[in-house]
Amino acid sequence: MGQSQSTRRSEPGASYRAKAAAEAEARADASRKSQAAFKTSSYNSAKAYSLSARKHQQKMSEYNALASSEIFRHYNPNYPTAATNSSLLASSFFGTFFSLFTAGPNDLSQLDLHGQHVNEAIPMVKDHLERCRREGAQRTTVITGRGAHSVGGVAKIKPKVEELLVGMGVRYRKDGPGAFVVECGRLDGGGIVGWILRGIFG
């Protein structure tokens, strides 16, 4: 059975996601009107619609960032709210809000990415692993989910996270269908080779 609309609306970040979706529709509509106006040589109208599309794009990004932040707090309640200065976090787009939930060594054992979009999840994982290394955490579990709520039930975040882990050259192992256990302080000498060997030997 699928989730009811009332259940979906009560999920963390649902209100902001809905607003972001509305902005995406408005952006697409403005973009179509801009293209149509351009084809009829109505250049002033085309420009106005194009600017409108950009504004809707900006609002969509803002709502999605707010949704992502709310979802993060829900699934990662052990991250304290006290912020610390971090040039690494500040250097990424999502560091702006992710830095609000920086943790001490005992809070880095897990990162739950449920409810995040791929473009939100990947910077979170990278920032989290870098912080684990700085704080001296030896091991952390990154929960990606198995893609049950993705379109067609095909996981989107999990393969992208594994791509990142391979690229960063960290040692990791799969933990069930929707998580990775990562050795934060150890580099894998050959990322691609390690990935192939893990595929063969688990």
GUKOL-498834 format. One record per atom (N, C-alpha, C): residue in three letters; x, y, z. Coordinates in steps of 0.02 Angstrom, whole numbers, padded with zeros to 5 digits, always signed. Layout:
BEGIN
ALAXYZ/...
***
This chain:
BEGIN
MET+00042-00060+00000/MET+00000+00000+00000/MET+00044+00062+00000/GLY+00025+00113-00039/GLY+00062+00175-00040/GLY+00044+00219+00018/GLN+00085+00269+00030/GLN+00072+00315+00085/GLN+00015+00361+00067/SER-00026+00380+00115/SER-00080+00427+00103/SER-00051+00497+00096/GLN-00090+00542+00066/GLN-00067+00611+00058/GLN-00055+00644+00125/SER-00099+00630+00174/SER-00091+00661+00240/SER-00027+00637+00273/THR-00009+00573+00263/THR+00053+00547+00291/THR+00113+00580+00260/ARG+00111+00588+00193/ARG+00167+00620+00159/ARG+00175+00692+00181/ARG+00118+00727+00192/ARG+00122+00797+00212/ARG+00152+00805+00282/SER+00145+00753+00324/SER+00170+00757+00392/SER+00244+00738+00397/GLU+00274+00714+00344/GLU+00344+00694+00345/GLU+00388+00756+00351/PRO+00447+00749+00382/PRO+00492+00807+00388/PRO+00511+00835+00320/GLY+00508+00901+00314/GLY+00526+00934+00252/GLY+00473+00934+00199/ALA+00416+00900+00211/ALA+00366+00892+00158/ALA+00337+00959+00135/SER+00325+01004+00182/SER+00297+01069+00164/SER+00344+01108+00119/TYR+00408+01108+00136/TYR+00457+01144+00095/TYR+00467+01110+00027/ARG+00465+01043+00026/ARG+00471+01007-00037/ARG+00412+01025-00083/ALA+00352+01030-00054/ALA+00294+01047-00094/ALA+00300+01117-00124/LYS+00326+01164-00084/LYS+00337+01232-00108/LYS+00390+01233-00163/ALA+00442+01192-00154/ALA+00494+01188-00205/ALA+00466+01160-00270/ALA+00422+01110-00265/ALA+00392+01080-00324/ALA+00349+01131-00361/ALA+00312+01172-00323/ALA+00271+01224-00353/ALA+00314+01275-00389/GLU+00371+01293-00359/GLU+00417+01340-00392/GLU+00447+01309-00455/ALA+00459+01244-00454/ALA+00486+01210-00513/ALA+00436+01213-00571/GLU+00372+01203-00554/GLU+00320+01207-00606/GLU+00315+01278-00633/ALA+00317+01327-00589/ALA+00314+01397-00610/ALA+00374+01415-00653/ARG+00432+01389-00635/ARG+00493+01401-00674/ARG+00486+01372-00744/ALA+00461+01311-00748/ALA+00452+01278-00813/ALA+00403+01316-00856/ASP+00349+01340-00825/ASP+00298+01378-00862/ASP+00327+01443-00889/ALA+00365+01478-00846/ALA+00395+01541-00867/ALA+00446+01530-00923/SER+00483+01474-00918/SER+00533+01458-00969/SER+00499+01444-01036/ARG+00443+01407-01034/ARG+00406+01393-01097/ARG+00381+01458-01128/LYS+00354+01502-01087/LYS+00328+01566-01112/LYS+00384+01609-01140/SER+00442+01606-01109/SER+00499+01645-01133/SER+00520+01621-01203/GLN+00522+01555-01211/GLN+00542+01527-01276/GLN+00490+01543-01330/ALA+00426+01540-01311/ALA+00373+01555-01358/ALA+00376+01628-01379/ALA+00388+01672-01331/ALA+00392+01744-01346/ALA+00452+01759-01391/PHE+00507+01725-01379/PHE+00567+01735-01419/PHE+00554+01715-01492/LYS+00517+01660-01501/LYS+00504+01636-01569/LYS+00460+01685-01609/THR+00420+01724-01573/THR+00378+01774-01607/THR+00410+01843-01606/SER+00474+01845-01589/SER+00513+01907-01588/SER+00490+01957-01535/SER+00453+01932-01485/SER+00433+01974-01429/SER+00488+01973-01376/TYR+00542+02007-01391/TYR+00602+02000-01351/TYR+00596+02028-01280/ASN+00558+02081-01272/ASN+00549+02108-01205/ASN+00511+02059-01161/SER+00460+02029-01190/SER+00421+01979-01152/SER+00464+01918-01137/ALA+00504+01899-01187/ALA+00547+01840-01178/ALA+00596+01852-01120/LYS+00623+01913-01117/LYS+00670+01929-01063/LYS+00636+01929-00995/ALA+00575+01957-00994/ALA+00538+01961-00931/ALA+00522+01891-00904/TYR+00501+01847-00949/TYR+00485+01778-00929/TYR+00549+01741-00908/SER+00603+01756-00942/SER+00667+01724-00924/SER+00689+01743-00854/LEU+00682+01808-00838/LEU+00699+01831-00770/LEU+00653+01800-00718/SER+00589+01792-00737/SER+00542+01760-00692/SER+00562+01688-00678/ALA+00584+01653-00730/ALA+00605+01584-00723/ALA+00665+01579-00676/ARG+00711+01626-00681/ARG+00769+01626-00637/ARG+00749+01637-00564/LYS+00700+01681-00553/LYS+00677+01694-00485/LYS+00645+01631-00455/HIS+00605+01597-00496/HIS+00573+01535-00473/HIS+00626+01482-00459/GLN+00678+01480-00499/GLN+00733+01433-00488/GLN+00767+01446-00421/GLN+00778+01510-00406/GLN+00809+01529-00343/GLN+00766+01510-00284/LYS+00701+01523-00290/LYS+00655+01505-00235/LYS+00652+01430-00226/MET+00653+01393-00281/MET+00652+01320-00277/MET+00713+01295-00238/SER+00770+01323-00254/SER+00832+01303-00220/SER+00829+01319-00145/GLU+00801+01377-00129/GLU+00795+01397-00059/GLU+00749+01350-00020/TYR+00692+01334-00050/TYR+00645+01289-00016/TYR+00674+01219-00008/ASN+00710+01196-00058/ASN+00741+01130-00053/ASN+00795+01129+00001/ALA+00832+01184+00007/ALA+00883+01187+00059/ALA+00852+01186+00129/LEU+00795+01221+00136/LEU+00760+01220+00200/LEU+00732+01151+00215/ALA+00706+01118+00164/ALA+00680+01050+00173/ALA+00736+01003+00193/SER+00792+01008+00159/SER+00849+00965+00173/SER+00873+00974+00245/SER+00875+01036+00268/SER+00896+01051+00336/SER+00848+01020+00387/GLU+00784+01028+00375/GLU+00733+01001+00420/GLU+00736+00925+00422/ILE+00745+00894+00364/ILE+00750+00821+00360/ILE+00812+00797+00396/PHE+00867+00833+00386/PHE+00930+00814+00418/PHE+00922+00812+00494/ARG+00891+00864+00521/ARG+00882+00868+00594/ARG+00839+00810+00619/HIS+00789+00791+00579/HIS+00744+00737+00599/HIS+00779+00670+00602/TYR+00819+00655+00551/TYR+00850+00589+00548/TYR+00918+00586+00583/ASN+00945+00644+00601/ASN+01010+00646+00635/ASN+01004+00687+00699/PRO+00962+00666+00746/PRO+00949+00706+00806/PRO+01008+00713+00853/ASN+01059+00670+00846/ASN+01116+00674+00891/ASN+01168+00725+00871/TYR+01158+00757+00813/TYR+01202+00812+00795/TYR+01181+00872+00837/PRO+01226+00900+00879/PRO+01207+00957+00920/PRO+01196+01020+00879/THR+01158+01066+00906/THR+01142+01128+00869/THR+01196+01180+00875/ALA+01244+01171+00920/ALA+01298+01219+00928/ALA+01343+01217+00867/ALA+01351+01274+00834/ALA+01392+01276+00773/ALA+01465+01290+00790/THR+01508+01264+00748/THR+01579+01280+00753/THR+01603+01305+00686/ASN+01654+01347+00688/ASN+01681+01373+00625/ASN+01716+01319+00587/SER+01703+01316+00522/SER+01736+01266+00480/SER+01741+01292+00410/SER+01803+01305+00388/SER+01813+01330+00320/SER+01793+01278+00269/LEU+01799+01214+00286/LEU+01780+01160+00240/LEU+01705+01162+00228/LEU+01665+01166+00282/LEU+01593+01167+00275/LEU+01571+01231+00240/ALA+01603+01287+00257/ALA+01583+01350+00228/ALA+01598+01352+00153/SER+01643+01310+00130/SER+01663+01312+00060/SER+01612+01278+00015/SER+01566+01239+00042/SER+01517+01206+00001/SER+01449+01239+00009/PHE+01407+01232-00041/PHE+01341+01264-00040/PHE+01301+01240+00019/PHE+01301+01174+00031/PHE+01261+01146+00085/PHE+01295+01155+00153/GLY+01358+01176+00153/GLY+01391+01189+00216/GLY+01357+01244+00256/THR+01322+01289+00222/THR+01288+01344+00255/THR+01242+01320+00310/PHE+01201+01269+00293/PHE+01156+01243+00344/PHE+01183+01181+00378/PHE+01225+01142+00343/PHE+01251+01080+00373/PHE+01295+01097+00432/SER+01329+01155+00430/SER+01374+01174+00485/SER+01336+01187+00549/LEU+01271+01196+00545/LEU+01231+01206+00605/LEU+01225+01143+00647/PHE+01244+01086+00617/PHE+01235+01023+00651/PHE+01300+00986+00659/THR+01356+01023+00665/THR+01420+00992+00674/THR+01422+00956+00741/ALA+01461+00902+00743/ALA+01458+00858+00801/ALA+01525+00848+00834/GLY+01523+00823+00894/GLY+01583+00802+00930/GLY+01600+00731+00909/PRO+01657+00705+00931/PRO+01680+00638+00911/PRO+01629+00583+00923/ASN+01591+00587+00978/ASN+01544+00534+00994/ASN+01480+00537+00952/ASP+01471+00591+00913/ASP+01411+00599+00874/ASP+01421+00584+00800/LEU+01480+00562+00782/LEU+01497+00551+00712/LEU+01490+00479+00690/SER+01459+00438+00731/SER+01455+00367+00716/SER+01408+00351+00659/GLN+01364+00399+00642/GLN+01314+00385+00591/GLN+01292+00448+00555/LEU+01278+00441+00491/LEU+01249+00495+00451/LEU+01191+00464+00412/ASP+01131+00488+00424/ASP+01071+00461+00392/ASP+01048+00508+00337/LEU+01045+00482+00276/LEU+01029+00523+00218/LEU+00957+00515+00194/HIS+00916+00481+00232/HIS+00847+00472+00212/HIS+00814+00539+00198/GLY+00776+00543+00143/GLY+00740+00603+00126/GLY+00779+00655+00088/GLN+00844+00645+00080/GLN+00885+00694+00045/GLN+00884+00681-00030/HIS+00893+00734-00069/HIS+00904+00727-00141/HIS+00978+00711-00152/VAL+00994+00683-00209/VAL+01063+00663-00223/VAL+01110+00723-00217/ASN+01090+00780-00246/ASN+01135+00838-00245/ASN+01142+00868-00175/GLU+01098+00848-00129/GLU+01105+00869-00059/GLU+01146+00819-00019/ALA+01136+00755-00035/ALA+01168+00702+00004/ALA+01243+00698-00006/ILE+01266+00706-00068/ILE+01337+00697-00082/ILE+01381+00747-00046/PRO+01365+00813-00047/PRO+01407+00859-00007/PRO+01405+00844+00067/MET+01348+00819+00092/MET+01342+00801+00163/MET+01391+00745+00180/VAL+01392+00694+00137/VAL+01437+00637+00150/VAL+01509+00660+00150/LYS+01527+00699+00100/LYS+01597+00723+00095/LYS+01616+00763+00157/ASP+01573+00810+00176/ASP+01587+00852+00235/ASP+01590+00809+00298/HIS+01545+00761+00303/HIS+01543+00718+00362/HIS+01607+00677+00369/LEU+01630+00647+00314/LEU+01690+00606+00316/LEU+01752+00648+00331/GLU+01755+00708+00302/GLU+01811+00751+00317/GLU+01812+00770+00391/ARG+01753+00782+00419/ARG+01750+00799+00490/ARG+01770+00739+00532/CYS+01749+00679+00512/CYS+01768+00618+00548/CYS+01844+00613+00552/ARG+01877+00628+00497/ARG+01950+00624+00496/ARG+01981+00677+00542/ARG+01954+00738+00538/ARG+01981+00792+00580/ARG+01971+00778+00654/GLU+01914+00749+00671/GLU+01898+00736+00741/GLU+01926+00670+00767/GLY+01956+00631+00722/GLY+01986+00569+00743/GLY+01939+00510+00749/ALA+01879+00516+00720/ALA+01832+00459+00721/ALA+01859+00404+00675/GLN+01861+00344+00699/GLN+01890+00289+00660/GLN+01841+00258+00611/ARG+01777+00260+00628/ARG+01728+00224+00588/ARG+01661+00261+00591/THR+01625+00260+00536/THR+01558+00290+00534/THR+01513+00251+00487/THR+01449+00252+00500/THR+01401+00219+00456/THR+01362+00272+00417/VAL+01362+00266+00352/VAL+01324+00311+00309/VAL+01262+00274+00284/ILE+01204+00296+00306/ILE+01141+00264+00288/ILE+01112+00298+00226/THR+01107+00261+00172/THR+01081+00289+00110/THR+01009+00269+00097/GLY+00986+00215+00129/GLY+00922+00187+00112/GLY+00930+00142+00051/ARG+00883+00100+00039/ARG+00888+00053-00018/ARG+00849+00076-00079/GLY+00822+00137-00077/GLY+00786+00163-00135/GLY+00714+00145-00139/ALA+00684+00123-00083/ALA+00614+00102-00083/ALA+00567+00158-00104/HIS+00585+00221-00090/HIS+00542+00277-00106/HIS+00563+00313-00170/SER+00614+00287-00203/SER+00635+00317-00267/SER+00588+00294-00323/VAL+00588+00331-00377/VAL+00546+00314-00435/VAL+00567+00245-00461/GLY+00519+00199-00465/GLY+00534+00132-00488/GLY+00570+00089-00437/GLY+00579+00116-00376/GLY+00613+00078-00324/GLY+00687+00069-00337/VAL+00715+00110-00382/VAL+00786+00106-00399/VAL+00824+00158-00357/ALA+00872+00134-00319/ALA+00911+00179-00275/ALA+00950+00230-00316/LYS+00949+00292-00295/LYS+00987+00345-00329/LYS+01046+00368-00286/ILE+01034+00376-00221/ILE+01086+00401-00178/ILE+01141+00349-00167/LYS+01122+00286-00155/LYS+01170+00234-00138/LYS+01227+00228-00189/PRO+01213+00221-00255/PRO+01268+00215-00302/PRO+01312+00277-00307/LYS+01282+00336-00297/LYS+01321+00398-00299/LYS+01366+00404-00238/VAL+01342+00381-00181/VAL+01383+00382-00120/VAL+01442+00334-00129/GLU+01428+00275-00158/GLU+01482+00227-00168/GLU+01534+00255-00217/GLU+01510+00290-00268/GLU+01556+00324-00315/GLU+01601+00372-00277/LEU+01572+00410-00232/LEU+01610+00459-00193/LEU+01662+00423-00149/LEU+01641+00369-00116/LEU+01687+00333-00073/LEU+01746+00305-00112/VAL+01732+00279-00171/VAL+01786+00254-00214/VAL+01832+00311-00234/GLY+01803+00368-00253/GLY+01843+00425-00273/GLY+01886+00453-00217/MET+01860+00450-00156/MET+01898+00475-00098/MET+01950+00425-00074/GLY+01946+00363-00100/GLY+01996+00313-00082/GLY+01991+00288-00011/VAL+01931+00287+00017/VAL+01922+00263+00085/VAL+01903+00189+00085/ARG+01920+00155+00138/ARG+01899+00086+00146/ARG+01827+00085+00172/TYR+01787+00042+00144/TYR+01717+00037+00166/TYR+01691-00033+00150/ARG+01635-00048+00181/ARG+01599-00110+00166/ARG+01525-00096+00167/LYS+01488-00136+00129/LYS+01416-00129+00129/LYS+01387-00160+00192/ASP+01338-00126+00220/ASP+01305-00150+00281/ASP+01230-00157+00266/GLY+01211-00215+00241/GLY+01142-00224+00220/GLY+01128-00189+00154/PRO+01065-00183+00135/PRO+01048-00154+00069/PRO+01050-00079+00065/GLY+01059-00044+00122/GLY+01055+00029+00119/GLY+01103+00066+00164/ALA+01164+00040+00173/ALA+01212+00075+00215/ALA+01283+00054+00199/PHE+01330+00098+00216/PHE+01401+00084+00209/PHE+01435+00098+00276/VAL+01480+00053+00296/VAL+01522+00066+00354/VAL+01589+00089+00328/VAL+01610+00148+00347/VAL+01670+00179+00318/VAL+01724+00184+00371/GLU+01785+00164+00352/GLU+01844+00172+00395/GLU+01872+00242+00380/CYS+01859+00288+00425/CYS+01873+00358+00411/CYS+01947+00375+00407/GLY+01988+00341+00448/GLY+02058+00360+00451/GLY+02103+00323+00405/ARG+02075+00278+00362/ARG+02117+00236+00320/ARG+02103+00248+00247/LEU+02156+00260+00210/LEU+02150+00269+00138/LEU+02160+00203+00102/ASP+02122+00191+00051/ASP+02130+00131+00010/ASP+02179+00148-00045/GLY+02235+00114-00049/GLY+02287+00129-00097/GLY+02264+00133-00168/GLY+02215+00092-00187/GLY+02190+00094-00255/GLY+02114+00094-00254/GLY+02084+00153-00261/GLY+02012+00158-00255/GLY+01974+00112-00301/ILE+01990+00113-00365/ILE+01953+00073-00413/ILE+01967-00001-00402/VAL+02031-00017-00389/VAL+02049-00087-00377/VAL+02013-00113-00315/GLY+02012-00071-00263/GLY+01978-00091-00202/GLY+01904-00103-00214/TRP+01874-00061-00255/TRP+01803-00067-00271/TRP+01790-00132-00308/ILE+01834-00150-00355/ILE+01826-00213-00393/ILE+01833-00272-00346/LEU+01884-00271-00302/LEU+01894-00326-00256/LEU+01836-00334-00208/ARG+01806-00277-00187/ARG+01749-00282-00142/ARG+01690-00313-00178/GLY+01684-00299-00244/GLY+01630-00328-00282/GLY+01638-00404-00288/ILE+01701-00427-00290/ILE+01714-00498-00297/ILE+01708-00534-00230/PHE+01739-00505-00179/PHE+01744-00539-00115/PHE+01695-00513-00062/GLY+01655-00461-00080/GLY+01608-00434-00032/GLY+01640-00385+00015/
***
